[in-house]
Amino acid sequence: MRLGDFLVKLTFLIVVLMVSSAAIGQEFQIVRAEYGADRRWVDVTGQLRQIAATNTTFRMGNSTFGIDPAPGVVKTLRILARGRRGKERTFEYREGSTVDGSIFSGWRGGQWGGNPSGGDSGQYQIQRAEYGADRRWIDVTRDLQRLAASDAVFRMGNSTFGTDPAPGVVKTLRIFAWGPGGDNRVFEYREGSTVDGSIFTGWKGGNWGGDRGQYVIRRAEYGADNRWVDVTQRLRQLAANDATFRMGNSTFGVDPAPGTVKMLRIYTRGPQGGNRVFEYREGSTVDGSWFSGWRGGRWNAD
């Protein structure tokens, strides 16, 4: 084969590969983005959407998002995207590297998440939500449900929930959810960031926890570390009168671990026979509507 013919064919092959790669890349539609390291991550979906409106490529770091969630540590931008067949993929960019938005579908138009109008097309189903910092957290599930009914996207802070559980400290909204495979996932939003409900199923309709009422309680315990007491019977008494209640030492008449923030653990059996543990931090609200036979005390206690 002559050198000229070889070079022509090689050039053609390179072009084909480049076009194919671009086409494959653009099959991915952004669901959300987060920035951080280790266990310290913040949601930057809103900031990334703003950047995308004017830049196809950009160099990424703390100044890009106006925040340093993990000081002294090299951070990463994670872009969670969904392919045409629904398969999810995570694209990671190390701090200081360049992000090329041309590989994503609808990059400049902000058509992300498969439903730019902010509907209920997400794949994650909300269990509960809490707001706070360090060891000071409050349950805001019902507040979030009210917000969701009117806003697909909102900026979050103390005024959003009408309380400041940890004065002088930057707080976080934690949304606990189930993934499409039944696995647990926690979404964290730093105070002042934007929450995009389109990634959650049933967001506007308040249809959270599709398995609600299908979990049968086996037993319950209250405590911390290695100090736990059985509170199954006491929980049954509470359930007979209250669908929801705020939980702490006075609720169970005992403090099994003085000076420590305690947890209520409710051990359950799911509709498919699998076991699941629901955990509630001291001071949070327990919502009995998640459990089958809550008021009637129809529990299969161990």
C-alpha atoms as one frame of an Amber mdcrd trajectory, in Angstrom:
protein
   0.000   0.000   0.000   1.349   3.428  -0.929   2.103   5.862   1.892  -0.365
   8.383   0.508  -3.239   5.902   0.487  -2.332   4.774   3.988  -2.387   8.338
   5.326  -5.769   9.009   3.690  -7.288   5.899   5.272  -5.728   6.666   8.637
  -7.137  10.198   8.583 -10.580   8.877   7.658 -10.463   6.357  10.513  -9.499
   9.036  13.022 -12.371  11.259  11.901 -14.834   8.368  12.174 -13.626   7.542
  15.686 -13.892  11.187  16.764 -17.428  11.514  15.412 -18.442   8.214  17.002
 -16.978   9.215  20.356 -18.811  12.545  20.278 -22.071  10.832  19.403 -21.661
   8.317  22.199 -20.753  11.073  24.667 -23.781  13.166  23.790 -26.050  10.278
  24.647 -25.450  11.157  28.296 -27.765  13.637  29.958 -26.714  15.260  33.226
 -28.725  14.361  36.324 -26.768  16.246  38.983 -23.287  17.386  39.946 -21.378
  17.431  43.224 -17.982  18.775  44.290 -15.795  17.641  47.159 -13.683  14.812
  48.564 -13.972  11.919  51.013 -17.316  12.418  52.797 -17.497  16.176  52.262
 -19.513  16.945  49.157 -21.770  19.811  48.091 -24.358  19.897  45.344 -23.223
  22.193  42.499 -25.841  21.315  39.892 -27.181  24.866  39.776 -23.724  26.446
  39.483 -22.756  24.016  36.724 -25.916  24.855  34.781 -25.038  28.575  34.950
 -21.497  27.916  33.747 -22.757  25.696  30.920 -24.941  28.499  29.556 -21.846
  30.473  28.517 -18.942  28.021  28.423 -18.525  24.742  26.583 -15.204  24.102
  28.338 -13.802  25.520  31.578 -11.014  24.920  34.089 -12.460  23.771  37.403
 -11.595  24.441  41.065 -12.805  26.103  44.302 -13.196  29.511  42.643 -15.472
  27.957  40.020 -18.143  27.059  42.555 -17.286  29.642  45.226 -16.765  27.053
  47.924 -14.134  24.723  49.385 -15.994  21.775  50.961 -12.791  19.944  51.939
  -9.952  22.381  52.771  -6.452  21.042  52.244  -7.623  18.109  50.148  -7.620
  17.739  46.368 -11.277  17.700  45.349 -13.225  16.204  42.497 -16.199  17.293
  40.410 -18.603  14.377  39.893 -21.167  14.671  37.133 -23.833  11.992  37.377
 -25.423  11.366  33.976 -27.980   9.019  32.443 -27.649   7.334  29.044 -30.435
   6.800  26.522 -31.198   3.355  27.929 -31.425   4.685  31.475 -27.996   3.427
  32.515 -26.240   5.821  34.860 -22.597   6.821  34.613 -20.376   9.076  36.705
 -17.850  11.409  35.087 -15.097  12.610  37.445 -12.866  15.653  37.028  -9.963
  16.300  39.380  -9.564  19.803  40.812  -7.647  21.957  38.309  -8.597  19.884
  35.266 -10.681  21.015  32.286 -14.331  20.067  31.860 -15.578  19.624  28.299
 -19.352  19.985  28.198 -19.627  19.027  24.548 -19.831  15.359  25.503 -23.171
  15.924  27.287 -26.588  16.239  25.702 -28.268  19.645  26.147 -25.189  21.186
  27.800 -25.736  24.854  26.909 -29.510  24.696  27.045 -29.572  23.379  30.604
 -31.803  20.503  29.480 -30.612  18.204  32.244 -32.174  15.391  34.196 -34.466
  14.179  31.421 -37.129  16.668  32.466 -36.026  20.310  32.327 -39.419  21.507
  33.494 -38.717  19.983  36.895 -41.317  17.248  36.911 -41.279  13.942  38.780
 -39.074  11.953  36.425 -36.287  11.243  38.910 -35.265   7.772  39.964 -34.627
   8.449  43.661 -37.459   8.111  46.160 -37.283  10.284  49.270 -37.479   8.663
  52.691 -36.908  11.666  54.951 -34.938  14.914  55.266 -33.008  16.636  58.045
 -31.308  20.028  58.405 -28.432  20.998  60.669 -24.755  20.519  61.425 -22.503
  18.520  63.719 -24.831  16.871  66.262 -27.649  19.405  65.955 -30.190  18.210
  63.391 -33.942  18.637  62.984 -36.368  16.659  60.871 -37.662  18.774  57.958
 -39.411  16.081  55.930 -42.828  17.722  56.106 -41.406  21.198  55.402 -39.662
  19.831  52.332 -42.875  18.174  51.208 -44.692  21.513  51.362 -41.931  23.242
  49.407 -41.926  20.509  46.786 -45.621  21.028  46.099 -44.948  24.522  44.759
 -41.281  24.619  43.756 -39.284  22.207  41.613 -36.110  24.184  42.373 -35.389
  26.385  45.407 -32.480  27.995  47.245 -32.113  26.603  50.735 -31.200  28.089
  54.143 -32.530  28.908  57.621 -35.422  30.973  56.268 -36.507  27.991  54.165
 -37.323  25.905  57.228 -37.970  28.745  59.685 -35.298  27.631  62.136 -31.568
  27.650  62.820 -30.634  24.381  64.559 -26.922  25.266  64.756 -26.342  29.044
  65.051 -23.048  30.319  63.705 -22.335  27.124  61.779 -22.830  26.426  58.074
 -25.611  23.859  57.891 -26.549  21.119  55.484 -29.794  19.677  54.181 -29.645
  15.884  54.016 -32.186  14.038  51.897 -32.261  10.303  52.522 -33.557   8.362
  49.525 -33.844   4.932  47.936 -32.333   4.308  44.516 -33.972   2.330  41.696
 -32.257  -0.834  42.941 -33.448  -0.357  46.531 -30.075   0.911  47.791 -29.851
   3.851  50.199 -28.439   7.202  49.087 -27.915  10.480  50.945 -28.029  13.761
  49.013 -26.388  16.691  50.817 -27.003  20.361  50.055 -24.902  23.017  51.759
 -26.706  26.033  53.226 -27.266  28.585  50.453 -27.132  26.049  47.620 -29.936
  25.162  45.221 -32.076  22.037  45.569 -33.347  20.555  42.298 -36.295  18.239
  42.927 -36.326  16.842  39.402 -33.920  14.074  40.416 -36.527  12.654  42.833
 -39.564  10.640  41.861 -42.945  12.020  42.959 -41.384  15.354  43.998 -44.264
  17.753  43.337 -46.994  15.286  44.180 -45.486  14.479  47.563 -45.590  10.802
  46.606 -42.545   9.967  48.643 -41.596   6.523  49.841 -43.433   4.278  47.396
 -42.937   1.445  49.870 -44.664   3.424  52.582 -46.822   1.279  54.812 -45.348
  -1.974  53.522 -42.680  -2.506  56.182 -43.607  -4.669  59.163 -41.904  -3.778
  62.448 -39.989  -6.579  64.153 -38.471  -4.680  67.089 -37.069  -1.301  68.140
 -34.124  -0.167  70.247 -32.879   3.182  71.550 -29.338   4.181  72.456 -25.830
   4.802  71.167 -22.496   3.008  70.841 -22.797  -0.220  72.856 -25.582   1.055
  75.114 -29.016   0.137  73.766 -32.380  -0.647  75.357 -35.342  -2.443  73.822
 -38.255  -0.019  73.326 -40.543  -2.178  71.173 -43.429  -2.181  73.643 -43.139
   1.541  74.334 -43.141   2.257  70.595 -46.301   0.165  70.217 -48.007   2.292
  72.889 -46.982   5.507  71.160 -48.142   4.207  67.784 -51.648   3.574  69.120
 -52.135   7.327  69.663 -49.807   9.148  67.294 -49.053   8.761  63.600 -46.007
  10.996  64.081 -44.067  12.066  67.162 -40.834  13.824  68.118 -38.439  11.433
  69.790 -35.943  11.685  72.667 -35.171  10.496  76.214 -38.527  11.645  77.580
 -40.299   9.620  74.898 -39.002   6.331  76.261 -38.451   7.396  79.872 -34.796
   6.382  79.830 -31.362   7.705  78.884 -29.233   4.661  78.020 -26.183   6.731
  77.016 -25.940   9.992  79.015 -24.107  12.812  77.278 -24.330  11.148  73.876
 -26.704  11.823  70.984 -28.837   8.703  70.685 -30.681   6.939  67.899 -33.930
   5.041  67.571 -33.526   1.977  65.388 -36.613   0.270  64.022 -35.915  -3.157
  62.552 -38.415  -4.184  59.872 -39.257  -6.792  57.268 -40.003  -5.559  53.757
 -42.670  -6.666  51.257 -40.191  -8.981  49.549 -39.019 -10.489  52.822 -35.816
  -8.477  53.054 -34.742  -6.762  56.277 -34.408  -2.977  56.605 -33.387  -0.766
  59.523 -34.868   2.728  59.900 -32.781   5.103  62.035 -33.995   8.303  63.702
 -31.616  10.692  65.414 -32.548  11.966  68.889 -34.811  14.999  68.512 -36.080
  14.026  65.050 -39.642  13.106  64.081 -40.824   9.533  63.586 -43.460   9.091
  60.865 -45.415   5.883  61.433 -47.082   5.952  58.028 -44.043   4.150  56.660
 -44.971   1.011  58.569 -47.703  -1.555  58.058 -50.179  -1.859  60.942 -48.663
   1.102  62.798 -51.682   2.220  64.836 -53.124  -1.236  65.255 -49.916  -2.632
  66.740 -49.921  -5.479  64.188 -46.212  -6.046  64.495 -44.230  -9.233  64.229
 -41.968  -8.417  67.149 -39.031 -10.742  67.747
